[in-house]
Amino acid sequence: FSPDGAVVVTGGEDAMVKLWSAEDGQCLETFVGHSLATKVRAVSCSPEGTLVASGSEDGCVKIWSTTSFACEATLRLETADGVG
């Protein structure tokens, strides 16, 4: 949920992150940018509600703006064996 409880953030097996209205269940926005061959496993809102972080199975964390709906940053996490 967003800090004000008005928006629900989900990530799924389709590699997409979606913002939903908590009031009526309508999809407000879809963020596309994770590899289609991977699943989004974690999502979180910033305390201000202006950013969403999403993490996928390929080791990427993306930071999305909830105002411009653009990907602001991509972090690629390395594993102990250098893959990721």
C-alpha positions as a Markdown table, in Angstrom:
| # | Residue | x | y | z |
|---|---|---|---|---|
| 1 | Phe | 0.0 | 0.0 | 0.0 |
| 2 | Ser | 1.0 | 3.6 | -0.5 |
| 3 | Pro | 1.6 | 5.5 | 2.7 |
| 4 | Asp | -1.9 | 7.1 | 2.5 |
| 5 | Gly | -3.5 | 3.7 | 1.8 |
| 6 | Ala | -5.1 | 4.9 | -1.5 |
| 7 | Val | -2.9 | 2.8 | -3.8 |
| 8 | Val | -1.9 | -0.8 | -3.8 |
| 9 | Val | 1.3 | -1.8 | -5.5 |
| 10 | Thr | 1.7 | -5.3 | -7.0 |
| 11 | Gly | 4.4 | -7.2 | -8.9 |
| 12 | Gly | 3.8 | -10.4 | -10.7 |
| 13 | Glu | 4.8 | -13.3 | -12.8 |
| 14 | Asp | 4.4 | -11.2 | -16.0 |
| 15 | Ala | 7.4 | -9.0 | -14.9 |
| 16 | Met | 5.2 | -5.9 | -14.5 |
| 17 | Val | 4.6 | -3.6 | -11.6 |
| 18 | Lys | 1.1 | -2.2 | -11.2 |
| 19 | Leu | -0.5 | 0.6 | -9.2 |
| 20 | Trp | -4.1 | 0.0 | -8.3 |
| 21 | Ser | -6.8 | 2.2 | -6.7 |
| 22 | Ala | -7.6 | 0.8 | -3.2 |
| 23 | Glu | -11.0 | 2.4 | -3.5 |
| 24 | Asp | -12.3 | 0.9 | -6.7 |
| 25 | Gly | -9.7 | -1.7 | -7.8 |
| 26 | Gln | -8.9 | 0.1 | -11.1 |
| 27 | Cys | -5.4 | -0.2 | -12.5 |
| 28 | Leu | -3.9 | 3.3 | -12.4 |
| 29 | Glu | -0.5 | 2.6 | -14.0 |
| 30 | Thr | 1.6 | -0.3 | -15.3 |
| 31 | Phe | 5.4 | -0.1 | -15.1 |
| 32 | Val | 7.2 | -2.2 | -17.7 |
| 33 | Gly | 10.9 | -2.7 | -17.6 |
| 34 | His | 11.9 | -5.9 | -15.8 |
| 35 | Ser | 13.1 | -8.7 | -18.0 |
| 36 | Leu | 10.1 | -10.6 | -19.4 |
| 37 | Ala | 11.7 | -13.9 | -18.5 |
| 38 | Thr | 11.6 | -13.1 | -14.8 |
| 39 | Lys | 9.1 | -12.6 | -12.0 |
| 40 | Val | 8.8 | -9.5 | -9.8 |
| 41 | Arg | 9.1 | -10.8 | -6.3 |
| 42 | Ala | 9.1 | -7.7 | -4.1 |
| 43 | Val | 7.6 | -4.2 | -4.2 |
| 44 | Ser | 7.7 | -1.3 | -1.7 |
| 45 | Cys | 6.6 | 2.4 | -1.6 |
| 46 | Ser | 8.8 | 5.2 | -0.3 |
| 47 | Pro | 7.6 | 6.9 | 2.9 |
| 48 | Glu | 6.5 | 9.9 | 0.8 |
| 49 | Gly | 4.7 | 7.7 | -1.8 |
| 50 | Thr | 6.6 | 9.3 | -4.7 |
| 51 | Leu | 8.8 | 6.3 | -5.5 |
| 52 | Val | 8.2 | 2.5 | -5.8 |
| 53 | Ala | 11.0 | 0.0 | -5.7 |
| 54 | Ser | 10.6 | -3.4 | -7.3 |
| 55 | Gly | 12.8 | -6.4 | -7.3 |
| 56 | Ser | 12.9 | -9.3 | -9.7 |
| 57 | Glu | 14.4 | -12.8 | -9.9 |
| 58 | Asp | 17.2 | -11.6 | -12.2 |
| 59 | Gly | 18.8 | -9.6 | -9.5 |
| 60 | Cys | 17.5 | -6.2 | -10.7 |
| 61 | Val | 15.9 | -3.6 | -8.5 |
| 62 | Lys | 14.1 | -0.8 | -10.3 |
| 63 | Ile | 13.1 | 2.6 | -8.8 |
| 64 | Trp | 9.9 | 4.0 | -10.3 |
| 65 | Ser | 8.5 | 7.5 | -10.0 |
| 66 | Thr | 4.8 | 7.7 | -9.1 |
| 67 | Thr | 4.5 | 11.1 | -10.6 |
| 68 | Ser | 6.3 | 10.8 | -14.0 |
| 69 | Phe | 5.7 | 7.0 | -14.1 |
| 70 | Ala | 9.3 | 6.5 | -15.4 |
| 71 | Cys | 12.1 | 4.2 | -14.2 |
| 72 | Glu | 14.4 | 6.5 | -12.3 |
| 73 | Ala | 17.2 | 3.9 | -11.6 |
| 74 | Thr | 18.1 | 0.3 | -12.1 |
| 75 | Leu | 20.4 | -1.5 | -9.6 |
| 76 | Arg | 21.9 | -4.8 | -10.7 |
| 77 | Leu | 22.8 | -6.9 | -7.7 |
| 78 | Glu | 25.8 | -9.3 | -8.0 |
| 79 | Thr | 25.7 | -12.7 | -6.4 |
| 80 | Ala | 28.7 | -14.3 | -4.7 |
| 81 | Asp | 29.6 | -16.1 | -8.0 |
| 82 | Gly | 29.4 | -12.8 | -9.9 |
| 83 | Val | 26.2 | -13.6 | -11.7 |
| 84 | Gly | 23.2 | -11.4 | -11.4 |
